[in-house]
Amino acid sequence: MTDTPDRPSLRERLRALPVLGTDLPGLDVGAAPDEPSVLFVRWLGEAIDAGLPAPHAATLSTADASGRVDARTLILKDVDGDGWVFATRADSPKGAALAQNPNAALTFLWREHGRQVRVRGPVVPLGPEASAADFLARSDFSRATALAGSQSAPLASRDAYRTAWDAALARVRAEPDVVLDTWTAYALEPTSVEFWASSPDGQVRLRYTAAPDAGAATPLPWTKELLWP
């Protein structure tokens, strides 16, 4: 599109966009708990209570064996002793990338609160039982979508998708215990969790880092440090 004298350029329009508000909860570093999962769950709960849209949505970033990076948005399923839990097909592009290189990152953004969290570490599958339980907890429509065809494979037409999806939904309702054999629950076991918050006083970055020699310690010993914005 050609810019005209009465229309600002895209760069100018982007510069003029508001980013964050002024009435933000910020981050009280002095009150930060020893465990990053405690602070994360607190922030997530505040986002849920405030009615923020899709507060459990996160960007999963992966890299395959050749170093090619990819990212996509998915839904967080839980935060527990296993780590940050999500699920997908093991034969999907992200599942294939994780099989080649388990190191990944999850990024959460709650724009209305001026908060972001970055969680980094290796991803491990949680096993058949946890994977089946996650699949069966999904809605009929969601299970039908997973069963209808190979995720990210070329699709001939929307009609072909609808035919396959209708058949998959019928199967789900006829066989309520059917589980997709490639469906896998994963946990990202964090080695680093970084909290970022904006406030009228400026930006605050707080990083938790797991001790490299933690071994099988439960819970993990964490170090906290402030970072320059």
N, C-alpha and C positions, 0 to 999 in steps of 0.2 A: 504494500500500500504506500502510495506517495504522500508525503506530508504536505499539507497546505498551510499557508500563513495563519489561518484561523484554527488550525488543529495542531496541538502539541505532538511532538515525536513520541514514539513508544518509550524511549529512554526518559523523557520528561514526565510522561504519565506514570511510569513506574516509580520515579523519584518522588512524585507527589502523593503516592499512596500511603495512608496511615498503616503502621505496623502493629504497634501495641498501645494499649490504653495507659492511663495514669493511675487508676485505682487497682493496683495489683498486689497480691499477697506477699510476693517476694520470697526470700529465704533467710531465715534466722540461723546463721552459721553456729552461733553459740549453743543453740538448742538442737542441733543436728544429732540424731542417734548414732550409736556405734555401728549399726548394721545398715547398709544401703537399702536393703529390701524393706526395712521398716519405714524409711523416709519415702521410698517410692510408693508403697501401699497407701501411705498417708496422703500424698499428692494425688494419687489416682482416686482415692475416696473423695477428696475435696472436689475433683473434677466431676465425678459422678453426682455428688450431692448438688453441685451447681447447675446440673443439667447441660454440661458442655456436650457438643455433638461427638459421638463415637469416641469417648475418652479412652477406650481400650484398643483403638487402632494404632498400629505401629508400622514403621518402615523396616523391613528386614533386608539388610545388605549382605551379600555373599560374594565370594570370588571362587572361580573354579581352579582346577589344577594349573591352568596356563596363566592365571592371574586376571582373567577377564571378570570385571565387576558387574554385578546386577543388583537391582533393588526393586522391591514391590511392597505394597501395603497389605497387611494381614491383621488378624484379630488375636490379641492376647487371651489365653485361656485361663491362666492361673500364675501365681507367684508363690512358690512353696520351697520345701527343702531341696527339690530337684533344680530349681532355678526359675527362669522366666519361660513359661510353657506356651507353645503354639503347636499347630498340627497342619499337615499337608500330605499330599501323595508323595511317596518315596520316589516315584517315577516322574515327578514333575521337574521342571528346570531347576527350581530351588532345591528339591530333594537330591537331584543329581549333583548339583554344585556342593551341597553339604557332604555328600558321600566322598567327593574328591578333596574337599578342603573344609573341615568342620568349623573353622574360625569364622565368626560372623558378628554382626552388630544389629541391635534393635534401637530405633530412635522414636521417641514419643514426643509429641508437641501438643501442648495445651495453650494455644495462642491467647485465648481469652484471659488466662491467668499469667501470661508472660513466662511460661515455664517449658523447659525441654529437659529430657533425660536421655542419655546415651548409655547403652548397656553392651559391653563387648566381652567375648569369650568363646570357648568352644561349644558346639552344639552336639548333644548326644540323643539318640533315640531312646524312648522310655519303655519300649518293649510291646509285645502283642496285646497284653491285657489292658494297659493304659490306652493304647491306640484304639482298640475295639470299643472301650468305654467312651472315648471321646467321639467316635463315629456315631455310636448309638444315641448319644446325647444331642446330636444335631436334629434339626427339623426334617420332616419327610422331604420337603422341597430341596433342602441342602444336601441330603444324602443322595437324592435322585440326580442332582447336578454332578456330584462326584462320580456316580456310577455310570453316567450317560456316555462318557467318552474320555479319551486321554487328554489331560489338561495341556493346553498350549499347542496341541497338534493342529495341522491345517483342517479347516472346516469347509466342506463343499458349499453349504448354504444354510440359512437359518431354518429352512424347512427340514433339512436333515437333522439339525440339532433338536428341533421340536419333536420330531418323530422318536429320536433316541431318548429324549428326556421323558416323554410320555410313557415309553416302555419301561424306563428305569423307575419312574414313580409308581407305576403299577406293580413292579417287582417289590419295591420297598413296602408297599401296603399289603402285598400278599405274603411277603417274608419279612416281618418286622425285625428279625434278628440278623438279617443279612449284613455283612461287614465287607467293605472293600479291602481286599487283601494287601494292597499297597498303602492303605491309609496309615500314617505314622504320627504319633505324638512325639514331639521333641522338647528338650529343655536346653535353653542357653544357660550354661554355667558361668556366671560372670567372673572375670578377673579384674574388670574395671567398670565402675558405674559413675557417670558424671552428671551432676545436677547443675542446670543453668537457670537463672531467674533474673528477670528484669524488674526494676522498681524505680520510683522517682529518684532514689539515691544513686542509681546506676545499675550495672550488671554484676551479678555474683556467680562465680563458678566454683563448685566444690566437687572434688574427685575423691572417690573411694578406690583404693587399690588393694587387692588381695595379696597377702604375704606370699612371696614366691616359694617358700619352704613350708607352706601350711600343711601339706600332706593330707591326711584324712581328718584334720581337725574339724570339729563341729561345735559351734559355728565357726566359720572362717575368721581368722584375725584380719582386720582391715586397718589400713592407715588412711587418714583424711588429710587433704591438703587443698588450700585455695590456689586457684589458677588466675593468671591475668586474663581479663575479659578479651 
